Amino acid sequence: MPEVVEHGRAGTIVSDSDPKTIARALRELIASPDKLSERRMAAMTGLDPFKAMNMASNYDSVYAEAVARFAHP
């Protein structure tokens, strides 16, 4: 998920095969509610491009451009 989650800003990226690292990361977030809240807000903002309405608008733009470029006279 590193291509979606910015480590330290919108989340914490850890190895899924290392339970101790996962536990440590969770303890750090539980111990710091402010940090957890900041990351939650950053994560929610980071999801904006993936909302259905935004994606539909982007697809519409891509299709409109493709039609304009390749339409036969």
N, CA, C and O of each residue as an XYZ file, in Angstrom:
292
protein
N       0.790     -1.202      0.000
C       0.000      0.000      0.000
C       0.839      1.277      0.000
O       0.263      2.361      0.092
N       2.148      1.209     -0.097
C       2.932      2.447     -0.071
C       2.574      3.408     -1.193
O       2.829      4.607     -1.082
N       1.986      2.902     -2.272
C       1.605      3.802     -3.354
C       0.354      4.602     -3.003
O       0.035      5.576     -3.685
N      -0.360      4.203     -1.949
C      -1.570      4.906     -1.530
C      -1.379      5.584     -0.178
O      -1.872      6.692      0.037
N      -0.671      4.930      0.727
C      -0.497      5.437      2.090
C       0.871      6.084      2.233
O       1.899      5.449      2.000
N       0.871      7.342      2.615
C       2.142      8.031      2.865
C       2.562      7.732      4.299
O       1.957      8.226      5.251
N       3.602      6.918      4.442
C       4.064      6.473      5.762
C       4.367      7.668      6.663
O       5.066      8.602      6.269
N       3.826      7.617      7.879
C       4.082      8.665      8.856
C       3.156      9.859      8.731
O       3.109     10.701      9.628
N       2.421      9.945      7.636
C       1.491     11.057      7.461
C       0.050     10.553      7.447
O      -0.781     11.016      8.229
N      -0.240      9.617      6.572
C      -1.602      9.108      6.437
C      -1.721      7.679      6.958
O      -2.762      7.040      6.804
N      -0.674      7.191      7.562
C      -0.703      5.837      8.090
C       0.686      5.372      8.453
O       1.662      6.118      8.375
N       0.745      4.127      8.848
C       2.015      3.512      9.196
C       2.145      2.232      8.385
O       1.273      1.364      8.436
N       3.211      2.123      7.654
C       3.427      0.935      6.835
C       4.395      0.017      7.567
O       5.519      0.402      7.889
N       3.937     -1.204      7.823
C       4.771     -2.201      8.496
C       4.662     -3.516      7.739
O       3.734     -3.729      6.958
N       5.612     -4.378      7.981
C       5.596     -5.704      7.360
C       4.461     -6.527      7.964
O       4.335     -6.617      9.185
N       3.644     -7.119      7.113
C       2.539     -7.930      7.622
C       3.008     -9.275      8.171
O       2.215    -10.027      8.738
N       4.275     -9.573      8.007
C       4.796    -10.849      8.502
C       5.563    -10.687      9.814
O       6.206    -11.626     10.283
N       5.493     -9.488     10.404
C       6.222     -9.235     11.649
C       5.256     -8.731     12.725
O       5.057     -7.524     12.860
N       4.655     -9.648     13.488
C       3.671     -9.261     14.498
C       4.202     -8.265     15.528
O       3.452     -7.412     16.000
N       5.477     -8.361     15.879
C       6.034     -7.436     16.876
C       6.045     -6.010     16.345
O       5.757     -5.071     17.087
N       6.369     -5.840     15.085
C       6.383     -4.508     14.486
C       4.965     -3.957     14.388
O       4.737     -2.773     14.634
N       4.020     -4.809     14.032
C       2.619     -4.383     13.965
C       2.151     -3.951     15.348
O       1.522     -2.902     15.492
N       2.451     -4.749     16.362
C       2.046     -4.429     17.735
C       2.676     -3.122     18.196
O       2.006     -2.307     18.831
N       3.946     -2.909     17.888
C       4.631     -1.675     18.279
C       3.965     -0.460     17.620
O       3.737      0.559     18.272
N       3.661     -0.578     16.345
C       3.020      0.529     15.624
C       1.645      0.832     16.214
O       1.274      1.996     16.362
N       0.897     -0.205     16.548
C      -0.420      0.006     17.155
C      -0.309      0.642     18.532
O      -1.089      1.534     18.867
N       0.657      0.191     19.336
C       0.854      0.787     20.664
C       1.189      2.270     20.556
O       0.696      3.082     21.339
N       2.030      2.620     19.582
C       2.403      4.025     19.395
C       1.181      4.877     19.063
O       1.041      5.988     19.573
N       0.308      4.369     18.221
C      -0.889      5.130     17.862
C      -1.880      5.206     19.021
O      -2.503      6.245     19.241
N      -2.025      4.119     19.754
C      -2.927      4.125     20.910
C      -2.427      5.104     21.962
O      -3.226      5.770     22.621
N      -1.116      5.196     22.124
C      -0.525      6.092     23.121
C      -0.568      7.554     22.692
O      -0.340      8.442     23.513
N      -0.854      7.816     21.434
C      -0.850      9.188     20.932
C      -2.127      9.469     20.139
O      -2.122      9.416     18.909
N      -3.225      9.771     20.849
C      -4.491     10.030     20.165
C      -4.409     11.185     19.160
O      -5.094     11.163     18.137
N      -3.581     12.186     19.444
C      -3.445     13.305     18.502
C      -2.823     12.835     17.190
O      -3.279     13.211     16.110
N      -1.786     12.016     17.290
C      -1.133     11.480     16.090
C      -2.118     10.604     15.309
O      -2.175     10.663     14.081
N      -2.884      9.800     16.028
C      -3.878      8.944     15.385
C      -4.911      9.788     14.640
O      -5.276      9.476     13.506
N      -5.373     10.848     15.277
C      -6.358     11.730     14.651
C      -5.795     12.408     13.405
O      -6.476     12.504     12.384
N      -4.557     12.876     13.490
C      -3.915     13.514     12.332
C      -3.796     12.531     11.168
O      -4.066     12.885     10.021
N      -3.399     11.322     11.463
C      -3.246     10.315     10.406
C      -4.597      9.925      9.819
O      -4.723      9.703      8.614
N      -5.600      9.844     10.680
C      -6.937      9.512     10.196
C      -7.419     10.578      9.217
O      -7.943     10.253      8.151
N      -7.243     11.852      9.577
C      -7.678     12.945      8.702
C      -6.894     12.937      7.386
O      -7.473     13.127      6.317
N      -5.594     12.721      7.464
C      -4.769     12.676      6.250
C      -5.183     11.502      5.365
O      -5.212     11.621      4.140
N      -5.499     10.380      5.985
C      -5.923      9.206      5.217
C      -7.249      9.473      4.519
O      -7.423      9.109      3.356
N      -8.179     10.104      5.215
C      -9.476     10.407      4.609
C      -9.315     11.373      3.439
O      -9.956     11.211      2.401
N      -8.465     12.368      3.609
C      -8.213     13.322      2.527
C      -7.555     12.618      1.349
O      -7.861     12.911      0.193
N      -6.666     11.707      1.640
C      -5.975     10.973      0.588
C      -6.890     10.071     -0.229
O      -6.535      9.657     -1.332
N      -8.061      9.769      0.310
C      -9.012      8.924     -0.411
C      -9.861      9.701     -1.404
O     -10.537      9.097     -2.237
N      -9.842     11.022     -1.334
C     -10.685     11.838     -2.214
C     -10.587     11.456     -3.688
O     -11.620     11.347     -4.348
N      -9.387     11.248     -4.231
C      -9.321     10.896     -5.653
C     -10.007      9.570     -5.993
O     -10.329      9.320     -7.155
N     -10.230      8.726     -4.990
C     -10.806      7.410     -5.233
C     -12.311      7.356     -4.991
O     -12.928      6.303     -5.152
N     -12.905      8.487     -4.607
C     -14.356      8.521     -4.422
C     -15.024      8.334     -5.776
O     -14.525      8.806     -6.798
N     -16.147      7.648     -5.771
C     -16.824      7.284     -7.021
C     -17.084      8.492     -7.913
O     -16.863      8.418     -9.122
N     -17.545      9.592     -7.350
C     -17.864     10.762     -8.163
C     -16.608     11.328     -8.827
O     -16.642     11.707     -9.998
N     -15.514     11.386     -8.094
C     -14.264     11.892     -8.667
C     -13.730     10.959     -9.746
O     -13.261     11.412    -10.790
N     -13.803      9.667     -9.494
C     -13.318      8.708    -10.490
C     -14.175      8.765    -11.754
O     -13.653      8.705    -12.867
N     -15.491      8.881    -11.577
C     -16.378      8.973    -12.740
C     -16.056     10.213    -13.558
O     -16.031     10.164    -14.788
N     -15.811     11.315    -12.879
C     -15.467     12.556    -13.577
C     -14.151     12.405    -14.336
O     -14.022     12.871    -15.468
N     -13.181     11.755    -13.706
C     -11.890     11.535    -14.367
C     -12.039     10.635    -15.591
O     -11.458     10.909    -16.641
N     -12.816      9.560    -15.454
C     -13.044      8.674    -16.599
C     -13.751      9.420    -17.721
O     -13.416      9.258    -18.894
N     -14.726     10.236    -17.354
C     -15.458     11.017    -18.350
C     -14.501     11.919    -19.126
O     -14.593     12.027    -20.349
N     -13.592     12.558    -18.414
C     -12.612     13.432    -19.069
C     -11.701     12.649    -20.011
O     -11.412     13.097    -21.121
N     -11.257     11.491    -19.568
C     -10.373     10.659    -20.399
C     -11.105     10.207    -21.657
O     -10.555     10.281    -22.756
N     -12.342      9.740    -21.503
C     -13.107      9.288    -22.668
C     -13.401     10.440    -23.622
O     -13.308     10.279    -24.839
N     -13.755     11.599    -23.076
C     -14.036     12.762    -23.928
C     -12.795     13.154    -24.724
O     -12.888     13.483    -25.907
N     -11.638     13.119    -24.074
C     -10.390     13.452    -24.771
C     -10.079     12.415    -25.855
O      -9.652     12.767    -26.954
N     -10.294     11.145    -25.540
C     -10.034     10.086    -26.525
C     -10.946     10.241    -27.739
O     -10.498     10.095    -28.876
N     -12.204     10.532    -27.503
C     -13.144     10.715    -28.609
C     -12.740     11.920    -29.444
O     -12.765     11.865    -30.673
N     -12.369     13.005    -28.783
C     -11.972     14.217    -29.507
C     -10.725     13.975    -30.355
O     -10.618     14.496    -31.465
N      -9.798     13.197    -29.845
C      -8.548     12.951    -30.577
C      -8.715     11.988    -31.741
O      -8.084     12.143    -32.786
N      -9.565     11.000    -31.551
C      -9.629      9.919    -32.529
C     -10.944      9.847    -33.299
O     -11.177      8.891    -34.039
N     -11.791     10.835    -33.132
C     -13.071     10.841    -33.851
C     -12.815     11.014    -35.345
O     -11.943     11.780    -35.757
N     -13.568     10.311    -36.118
C     -13.445     10.435    -37.575
C     -14.328     11.583    -38.049
O     -15.454     11.742    -37.576
N     -13.815     12.388    -38.990
C     -14.608     13.534    -39.474
C     -15.840     13.107    -40.246
O     -16.601     13.955    -40.713
